[in-house]
Amino acid sequence: LVLIAVSAVIWRAHLTNSLQTEVQHTLGSLEKLHGNVMSAFAELRKSATSEPCSPQFIRELQRVAFVPDGLNEFIYAPGGRVTCSTSLRERAAAPEWLGLPDVAGIAHGEMSMWIGKRLDAIGRPDMYGHIVYQEPFAIVVPLQLLAARDIEGTQQQFVISSSSVHHLAGKRGLYRASVAGPGSLSDIRKVACGTNHPYCFAMVDNLPGHLTAMPEIVALVIALLGFYAIAPAAYVRRLIEDYWSFEARFLRTLDSNSVVCSYQPILDIRTGKISGCEVLARWRDLDGSVVSPDTFIDIVAKSGRTLDFTKMIADRAYHELSTALGADTRLQVNFNIFPRDLDCQKLSEVFNAFERDRDRFTVAIEITESDSLDVNHAQAEIETLARKGIRTYVDDFGNGYSNLHRIATLAVHGVKLDRSFAMAPDDSMMARMMVLAIDMMASSGREIVVEGVETQERLDLLAGTNRVAYAQGYLISRPLAIDAFADFLARHQAAAEPAMQAA
């Protein structure tokens, strides 16, 4: 479509130039014709000096008529009465009056004109011509000298524009319409008038007329344009798909306004109270839908904006928690970070907002142990973070790469057991291994958090071990928006207080 539009613009520009050239060429012909008429009048006054309508006078008229300018009929008509001419070689017994002219006052009042006059008066019956009169001579201008040429797709009109407009040849009304406006997308209009004569020429080129006149060529051009449009159209489509792909859309709109925080409560099994929450990142797409992190977390990692992303989440979480929760609330707030961002100085800046509210919030980071985690570097950073009041947990223990020795080596505050253990059926191998994993982690002296707790039986089992400090899962609560989390926290803490007193 773009190529067709561009081709149409180029074609229209070409037709406009061609039309302008044709109009100027025709105007040049009109100026030449006017010059020939004026020269003929001058030559008649100079050469036709014998007794009017005498044989010698007629020969003098004929000598002027031999000039090859297309004008070969001259009339002697004093007072507008035809007395003799190159065709009427004898003096008329009763000179015939030409009548009132159609146009008077041509060329500063020196000439008059009869348009399409029947030539019976000069012995040319059934013939017509334009008669230009300048006392005492008249010149017949053949109709063909002012005839519209047959140019495919165009319409033309010749007029005389003096005190009013007089039609000479072509399509009537074309001159007035062309002067009134520039035309439309389908019509190109051009008008030209002489500077030293009253003749004007109007020409209109109709684009649909050209198209209908050559359907085979138009079809071929469209087919060729379609063929050549395949490659750029495919390229444009790829650009559009890339621009609106999820990854491009996510990276283009990722900012503090598009991130969404959900809060999953963490239960202190020993007290029955909610002691903390894990902040889970979400993202709001352009259509308003909220997207889970499984869809975009790899994009964040690949983009190199992991630290910026964590700060967006931390800032939004602080704003929501500090606004929605009461001033007396004490809560540990857990954030997942990328292992590559385990840097005390950078993380201190990321969680700078919470630094002002240490009495209310304790920040904890969760890192996933991997074979790329440098133990010596991690150890130093964890210890420095601890001195700044930021706690560290190893997340998803038991899922993929896990090393109990390395966990015992790192000075982390706790370990989060992967949800696959807690969600396993009671009589499964994974369920039995959960108890063994808890025993092993407890021997390292670390706090134990079990994720994925979905049944009361599993929670009772964890409480019965006397080794698990915290639990997290759908039994306790799903991840909640900030308002729902604040309501849940108030209700749960109020219900847990009497139970604690009874215990």
Secondary structure, DSSP 8 states (H G I E B T S, - for coil): -HHHHHHHHHHHHHHHHHHHHHHHHHHHHHHHHHHHHHHHHHHHHHH--SSTTSHHHHHHHHHHHTSSSS---EEE-GGGEE-EESSS-S--SS-EE--S-SEEEHHHHTEEEEEEEE-GGGT-TT-EEEEEEETTEEEEEEGGGG-----TTEEEEEEEESSSEEEEEESTTHHHHHHH--B-SSEEEEEEE-SSSSEEEEEEEEHHHHHHH-HHHHHHHHHHHHHHHHHHHHHHHHHHHHHHSHHHHHHHH-STTTEEEEEEEEEETTTSSEEEEEEEEEEE-TTS-EE-HHHHHHHHHHHT-HHHHHHHHHHHHHHHHHHHS-TT--EEEEEE--GGG--HHHHHHHTHHHHTTTTTEEEEEEEE--TT--HHHHHHHHHHHHHTT-EEEEEEETSSS--HHHHHHS--SEEEE-HHHHTS-TTSHHHHHHHHHHHHHHHTT-EEEEE---SHHHHHHHHHTT---EEESTTT---B-HHHHHHHHHHHHHHHHHHHHH-
